[in-house]
């Protein structure tokens, strides 16, 4: 059974930081490129950042220079360090494989940035 469990969200003031974690089980984590996605209220889910098996990263234009994605294959975990948070970063954050699998979506973790 595949499980992706996100954690680390919360309420933070603009300019603050959060670190999200996604613990993955049920798949061979090390052979999958991974991604973080977010869904703001009333909007479609969007890609935030991706990381390949070799550690190469890519970011959405709105988060470049502020967010950092990383992975720890020994812990089957992918992280998202979010700095200089803005109110428009508010939403539910999810992880999934880079080509998102429809059965892998978890509950997500809520991030709320107050102005």
C-alpha positions as CSV (number, residue, x, y, z in Angstrom):
1,X,0.0,0.0,0.0
2,X,1.5,3.3,-1.1
3,X,1.3,6.2,1.4
4,X,2.6,9.7,1.2
5,X,2.2,11.6,4.4
6,X,2.8,15.3,4.5
7,X,3.5,17.3,7.6
8,X,5.0,20.6,8.8
9,X,2.4,23.1,7.7
10,X,1.0,25.8,9.9
11,X,0.2,29.4,10.3
12,X,3.1,31.9,9.8
13,X,3.4,35.6,9.2
14,X,4.6,37.0,5.9
15,X,8.4,36.8,5.7
16,X,8.5,33.7,7.9
17,X,9.6,30.1,7.1
18,X,8.3,26.6,7.3
19,X,9.8,23.2,6.5
20,X,7.5,20.6,5.1
21,X,8.2,16.9,5.1
22,X,6.7,14.1,3.1
23,X,7.2,10.5,4.3
24,X,6.8,7.9,1.6
25,X,6.2,4.2,1.9
26,X,5.1,1.4,-0.4
27,X,7.3,2.4,-3.4
28,X,11.0,2.3,-4.0
29,X,11.5,5.9,-3.2
30,X,15.1,6.2,-4.5
31,X,14.1,5.5,-8.1
32,X,11.4,8.1,-8.3
33,X,11.6,11.8,-9.1
34,X,9.4,13.6,-6.6
35,X,7.5,16.8,-6.5
36,X,5.7,19.2,-4.2
37,X,2.3,20.6,-5.3
38,X,-0.1,23.1,-3.8
39,X,-3.7,24.1,-4.1
40,X,-4.9,27.5,-3.1
41,X,-8.5,28.1,-2.3
42,X,-10.6,28.2,-5.4
43,X,-7.6,27.4,-7.7
44,X,-6.3,24.3,-9.4
45,X,-3.4,22.3,-8.0
46,X,-0.1,23.6,-9.2
47,X,3.4,22.3,-9.3
48,X,5.8,24.0,-6.8
49,X,9.1,22.1,-7.1
50,X,10.6,18.8,-8.3
51,X,13.7,16.8,-7.6
52,X,15.1,14.0,-9.6
53,X,16.7,10.8,-8.3
54,X,20.1,12.5,-8.8
55,X,19.1,15.6,-6.9
56,X,18.5,18.0,-9.7
57,X,15.8,20.5,-8.9
58,X,13.3,22.7,-10.6
59,X,11.0,25.3,-9.3
60,X,7.8,27.2,-10.3
61,X,8.5,30.8,-11.1
62,X,6.6,32.1,-8.1
63,X,8.8,30.3,-5.6
64,X,12.2,30.5,-7.2
65,X,14.8,31.8,-4.8
66,X,12.6,31.3,-1.8
67,X,11.8,27.5,-1.7
68,X,14.2,24.6,-1.6
69,X,13.3,21.0,-2.3
70,X,15.5,18.2,-1.0
71,X,15.3,14.5,-0.4
72,X,16.8,11.9,2.0
73,X,16.7,8.5,0.3
74,X,17.7,6.8,3.6
75,X,14.6,8.1,5.2
76,X,12.3,7.9,2.2
77,X,11.4,11.5,2.7
78,X,11.2,14.6,0.6
79,X,11.4,18.1,2.1
80,X,10.4,21.6,1.1
81,X,12.1,24.5,2.9
82,X,10.0,27.6,2.4
83,X,11.5,31.0,3.2
84,X,10.3,34.6,2.8
85,X,6.7,33.3,2.7
86,X,4.0,35.4,1.2
87,X,0.2,35.4,1.6
88,X,-0.1,34.0,-1.9
89,X,1.8,30.9,-0.8
90,X,-1.3,30.0,1.3
91,X,-2.8,26.6,0.4
92,X,-2.7,22.9,0.9
93,X,0.7,21.4,0.0
94,X,1.0,17.9,-1.3
95,X,3.8,15.6,-2.4
96,X,3.7,13.1,-5.2
97,X,5.9,11.6,-7.8
98,X,7.1,14.1,-10.4
99,X,4.6,12.7,-12.9
100,X,1.8,12.6,-10.2
101,X,0.1,9.3,-9.7
102,X,-3.6,9.7,-9.1
103,X,-3.6,7.1,-6.3
104,X,-0.7,8.7,-4.4
105,X,-2.3,12.0,-3.3
106,X,-2.4,12.2,0.5
107,X,-4.2,14.6,2.8
108,X,-1.7,17.4,2.3
109,X,-0.6,19.9,4.9
110,X,-2.1,23.3,5.3
111,X,0.1,26.4,5.0
112,X,-1.4,29.7,5.9
113,X,0.6,32.9,5.5
114,X,-0.9,36.0,7.2
115,X,-0.1,39.5,6.0
